[in-house]
Amino acid sequence: MLTGSKLKLGSWSDYLLMRQGMLGLQHEHRLLSRDLGELSGLLFEVGLGRVVVEGNVDVAVQAEHLKVEKKRLKKVDLDVREEDLHSRMQAHLLKVGRALGHQVWVARNDRSRPNCHGGTLGEGTLGTASRT
């Protein structure tokens, strides 16, 4: 990416070329660490798009887009699971209330939610809460 060369991972001759290129970078840019391990880490970060340089702007933008998309999908999945858990708990509470011989009431915004036993949460419940 930085040099535009395509090297094969796992090839000893390509490894030596990569090492030679890293030594050249160190010589050209004196501010870079002389530690090849540290420089390898920096180049890895550049390759992933975490560090933006002139040659990897597109990779960095794509990496950021993927990160945002992954976070959004995770949030959507969490919201769906929370809503499902809410509906299941409501259904269980209705079942317990009925088993204890009580008439049960469900909030208006939850009545049309599907329950885990088939049907909706509002089926067979009181239309309004009693004011006792």
N, C-alpha and C positions, 0 to 999 in steps of 0.2 A: 504494500500500500504506500509506504513512504518512498520506496525506491522504484516501485512499479514492477519489480521482478517477481516471478512465480517460482517459489521453491517448494520442493516436495518434502513434507514432514516424514521423518524416519530415514531419510537418506543421509548417509555420512558425508558425502561430498557436498550436498546442499547445506548441511549443518556447518561445515567449514566455510562455505561461502557466506552464510548468514553471520557467522562469527566475525569473519573478515569485514563484512559490512558494518557490524556493530563497532568494531575497532576503528573503522573509518569515521563513523559518526562521532565517536568519542574524540578523535583527533581533530575533526572539523569544528565541533562544538565543545569547547573546553569546559563549559558549565555542566555538562553531563557527568554523572558519576563514573568513576573508573571501575566500579564494581559491575561486572557483566551480568550478574544476577539481578541487580537493581535495574539496570538498563533493560534487561529482558522483561521485567515486570512492567516497566514504563511502556515498552513496545506492545506488550500484551494488552494493556489498558487502551492504547491507541487503536489497536486492532478491533477491540470490542466497541469502540466508539465512546468510551467513557472520558477520554481525553481528546479534545478536538484539535486537530492540526490541519494544515492547508489541504492535505490529500485525503482526509477522511470525513469531510463535512457531511456528505450524504449518508455515510455509515452512522455517524453520530445522530443525525436527525432521525434516521430509521430506528436506531436503538431507543431513542427517547420516545418515539411514537409507539413502539412495541411495549415499552414500559408503562406508558399511560394507558394503552389499550388493556394490558394485563390487569392493571389496577382497577380499571372500570369494570371489567368482566368479573373480577373477584368481588367487587362491591355489589354487582347485580346478583351474583350467586348467593352472597350473604343475605341480601334482602329477601330473595325467594325462600331461602331456608328459614329465615326468621318468620316470615308470613305463614309458612307451612307449620312451623312449630306452634305459632299462635292459634291457628285453626285446630290443630290436633288437641291442644290443651283445652280449648273451648269445648270441643266435642267430649272430651273426657269429663270435664266439669258438669256438662249437661247430663251425661250418663250417670254420674254419681248422684247428682241432685234428684234425678228421676228415681233412681234405685232407693233413695232415702224417702221417697214418697212426696217430694215437693213438686210444685209447679215451677217451671224454670222460665227465665226471661233472657233474651239475648239482645245486646245493643243493636240498634238499627243498622249501623255500619257493618256489623258482622253477620247479619241474618242471611245474606245471599252467599256467604262464603261456603265452599264445599266442606263437608266434614269427612272424617276418615272412615265413616261407616256407610258412605253413599248418601246422597241427598245433600241438603243444605243445613246449616246450623239453625236456621229459623224455623224449620219444620217441627210442628208439635210443641211450640213454645208459646208463652203468653205474648199478646200483641203489645202490651205496655206493662211497665213495672208497676206493681201495687204501691200505693202510698200509705204504708202503715208505719 
